[in-house]
Amino acid sequence: MTFETEGSRVIPINDKSSNFSLLSQVLFKENADPLYIHLNYFRSNPNYLFINSFADPALDLVLEFENEGPNGVGSVTEFYFHSYDSIFLIDRYRYMVSLADSSGKVKQSYRLKENESNRPDEDSVLPMSTSQSRMFLMGKFLYIPCVPDTDPFKSQYKRKNLLIKLNLETGDYTTLLGYPEWYQDGNFWGGPDHMLPSISPSEDQTQVLVSFPLVDSVYMLDLKTERMTPYFWMGSSTIESPIPIDFADRQLEIGKRFQLATDYYFSLNYDPHRKEYWRVFHKKYDEESIEKILKRESGTPNRNSVIVYDEKLERIGEFDLDVKWRANAYDLFFLNDGVYMSATSDSIEDQLIFRQLSIQ
């Protein structure tokens, strides 16, 4: 796997934005060039949503949404851009979803908690959308990835509360999607990196793909039946079995060490243009780097790779991402002409550069 030096895509960065984002979206519309949309990584007032065309800079826009007032949306932590008339904005820590248009007008607001308190409780869940697991819309339902406010270990990973299903007509919501049996062995399996699934669309709009950080298999969630079943094996050839730690030690150095010293699957992504499956794998840090990081020093970056399967679920291969590329797996997306990943040098502050990944 190589990064092509020709044909890179460049997004300009202004003084309101940054070239790093946990959540971005590529919007495809019929007979139009795709748009790259991202949210500012830092809090601001107003909130900014940046829309950039890969083909025509004249189409670039910066949308503004007020924090407070009649059209207030809070401090936006995540978004889903359905159209210029339907933009879903979430203030995670207020458990609030706002439906707005591109002018900043709020059309509807929804509450994702059963009481008025913004403090976590036993049954509440916190919206948590990143590029690993984006929100998506199907009919009258908005599906929102989330993290339980109560650590899943306390229920032995047996509750189904990893995805919010919000009825946009009534405002009612339920939760679905639980853990596979692998997690339910009585052990504690770490924080968000090793606990939260990656959710990706599939060829069938009524089904989504689910990848759990510590499990080799990929699962399929049927949105009609709300049942999850194993789909196919997509493991790394170099993954090492994790060694669990005690739940009581999660905030101590042993918990931080587990975070750095455990392999995991970062994300699963379906390429609709080539009908391929791309799974990003993060290898643990080496022991010397772990010691440095625990002392707040810089260590050697961990090794990352991409596992690729074709539409017949046959393995194409597993390919290393060269550390020198400065690749950011949060920004992996698929266009008609190829697969792109963010690879912006630390010395560049006014651009976000995407390079094409090529399998030789």
N, C-alpha and C positions, 0 to 999 in steps of 0.2 A: 504494500500500500504506500502510495506517495502523495505528496501535496503538489498539485500542478502550479507552476509559477506563472503560467499564462491563464488569462480568463478569470482572474479573481474578481470578486464582487466587493465594492467598497461603499460603506455607509458613512456619511459625514457626521461628526459629533460636535454639537455646539456647547456653549457654556452652561446650558441647563441639563445636559445629559452626561453620560459616561459611557466608556466602551466596554463595560461589564454589566451584565444583567442576568438575573436568575430566571427570568421569564420573558420569552419572546414568542412571536407568532408570525408565520408566513401565511398571508391571505391570498387565496386564489379565487379570482372571479372570471367568469366566462368572457372570452375575447379581450382580456386585459392582462397587463403584466403583473406578476406577483408583487405584493407589498410586504416589506419587513416592518413589523410593529413591535415596539418594546416600551417598557415602563422604566422610568428613571429608577436606578438602584437606591437612590437616597431620597428621604422624605423631603417634601417641598410644599409650599403653599403659594399658588394652587398646585394641584397634581398635574403632571405632564405625561401625555402619551405621544410617542413619536412614531410617525408614519413615513416610511421611506420607500421610494420606488427603486428597484434595481436597474430600471431602464431609463427613467426620465426624472431627473432631479426637480423639474418644475412641479411634479406631483407631490413633493414632500410637504408634510404638514406637521405642526405641533398643536395638539389639542390640549385645552386647559379645562380642568374640573375643580370647582371650588371645594374647599374643605368643609366650610360651615355655611349656614344660611338656607334659604328655600331650595337651592340646588346643591346643597352640601353632600358630599360623598365620603367625608372623613379623610383619613390618610390611606390612600389606595396602596394595597400590598400586592394585588393581583388583578388580572383582567381577562376578559374574553371578547374579542372583536368579531361580532357576527356581521355587522354592516355599519354604515355611517349613521343609521337610525337606531341601531341596537348594539350598544356597547355595555357589557356587564363589568362593573367595577366592585371590588371587594375591599372593605376595611376589616382585615382579619381579626383585630383585637376588639372590634365592636360587634363582631358576628353579624355584619351588615353587607347586604348585596344591593347595589343600585343599578338600575337600568337607565342609561342616559343616551342622548344622541351626540353627534359630533360638535354641536354648538354648546354643549355643557348642560343642557336642560335635563333634569331628572324626571323620568316618566313614572317610575315605580321604585319602591324600596321594599326589601324583604329582610326579615329577621331570622337568623340561623341559631336561635337559642330559645328555649321554652320559657325562660323568665327574663326579667329586665336587667339582671345583673350581668356585668361583663367579666365577672370572676369565674374561673373554670369550676365545674362541678363534676360529679361522678359520671354523668351521662352525656355531657356536652362534647362537641368536637370542634376543632379549630380549622377553618379553611386553610389549605396549604397547596397552592398551585405553583409549580415551577415548570421549566421546560421538560423536566422528566415526566411530569403528569399534569397536562393542561386540562382546563375546563372544556366541556363540549356540550353541544345542544342537540337534543333529539326530540322533535315534536314540541310539546309543551313543557318538557322537562330540561332543566339545566343540571348537569352533573358536575360536581365540584370535589376534587380530591381533598382529603382532610386528614388531620392527625388527632387521635383521641386525646382529650384533656387529661384523662387518667391513663397512666402508662399501661399498654396492653398486657404487660407481664402480670398485672394484678388480676386479670381475668384469664390468665394462661393462654393469651392470644386466641381466645375462642369467641369473641364478639365480632359482629359484622358491622364495623363502623369506620371504614377507610374511604368511603365515597358517599357524598351527600347527593340525594336526588330531590331537587327542588321543583315543585309544581308552580309554574309561573302564572297560572290562572288563579289558583287559590292561595298561594303563599305557604302551603303545607310542605313539609319535607320529611323524609325518612333517611336512614343510612343503610348501606349495604356493603358488601365485599368484606370478607374476612380472610384470615390467614390459612395457608395450607397446613396439613398435619405436621410437616417438618418442624414448624415453630412450636408446636404444642407438646413438647417433651418435658416440660417442667423447668426448663432453663431460661435465664434472662439473656436476650440477644441484642442488647445495646440500644443506641440512640437512633435518631431518624435515618442516618445513612445506611444502617443495617436493618431497619425496621419498616420503613415506608416503601410501598411498591411504586414501580413505574408503570403508568397506564398509557397505552397507545391505541389509536384507531386501528381497525383492520379493514380488509376488503369489504366485509359485511358491516353495514352501519349499525346493525342491531347487536353487534358483538364488539368487545374491546379486548385487547391483549394486556396481560398483567404479568409483570416480572418482579419477583421478590429478591431483595439484595443478596440473600444467602442461599438461594435455591437454584439449582441448575435448570430445572424445568420452567417452561413458559406456560401460562395458564390462559384460558379463554373465559371471559365473563359474558354470559348471555343476558342482555338488558331486558329481554322479555320475561324470562323466568327468574332472573336475578341469581342464577346458579353459576358457580365457578367450577370448571373442570380442567384437568391437565390437558395440554395441547400437544407440546412436543419438547424434547430435550434439547437444550441449547447451552451447554456448559462450556467453560473455559478449560483448556488442557492443563493450565497451571494453577488452578484454584486449590487452596489448601483449606482443610476443614477448620472451621472456627473453634476456638476454645472458650466456652462460656465463662462468665464471671458472676459473682453474687450481685443481686439487685441492690443490696445495701452499699456496694462499692462503686456505683455508677458515677457518682460525682467526685470520686477520689482519683488519685493518679492511676490506679489500676483501670478505672473506667476510661480515662483518656488514652491509656496505652492500648486498650482493646480497640478503640476507635481508629488508631493509627496502624495497628498490627494485624488487622483482619481484612482479608480480601473481600470484595463485594461487587455485585453487578450494579452499575450506576444507572443505566437507563436501557429501555427497549424502544426501538423506533421502527415503524413500518414505512417502507418506501413505496408509495402507490404507483409511481411511474415505472419502476423496474420490478415491482412486486417482490421486493426483498425485505428481509428482516435484519436489522442492525442492532446488536446488543453491545453496549459499552461496558467494559470490565476494568475495575480499578484494583491493581495489585497493592498489597500492603507496603509501607515504608520499610527500608532496611533498618536494622537495629541502631546503627550509628545515628541515622537521621531522626529516629524516634527520640533518642536521648537528647539531641539538640533541640528538637521542637518542644519537648517538655520543659526545656530551659529557656524557651522563647528565642531560640536561635534558628537560623536558616539551615534546613537539611537538604539532601538531594531529593528532587521530586520523585514521587512514586511512578511506577511504570503503568501505562494505560494501554489497553488494546481494544480492538473492535472485532466481534464475531459476526460473520455474515452468512445467512442462509438464503437459498433461492425460494421461488414460489412453490416448489415441490417439497419444501422442508428438507432439502439436501444441503449439507454444509459446503459453502464455498471456501471458507478458511477463517483463521484468526490472525489478525494483523496488528502489529505494534504501532502505536502513535509515537513518533520520535519526540523526545522531550524538547528538542531544539525548535520544534514547530510552534511551541506555545499554544497548543490546541486547547480550546475550551469546549468541552462536550455539552455544556448547556446550550450552545448554539450550533447544533447539528440539524440540518434541514435538507429537503429534497426538492430539486427543481427539475424541469423537463430535461435539461441538458446535463444533469449530474448531481452528485452529492457534495454538499458544502459544509465546512466547519469553520468556526471563528479561529483565527490564528493571527492575533495582533501583537506585535512586539511591545514590550514594556515601555520603550522609548517613544511610542506613538500615542498621542493623547487625543488627537482631533479626528481620528478615523476608527472605524470598526471594519476589519479586513476579513473576508471569507475566502478561503481557498478550496479548490475542488479536490476531493479525494478520489484517487484513481487506483483500481486494483489491477496489477500487472499479471 
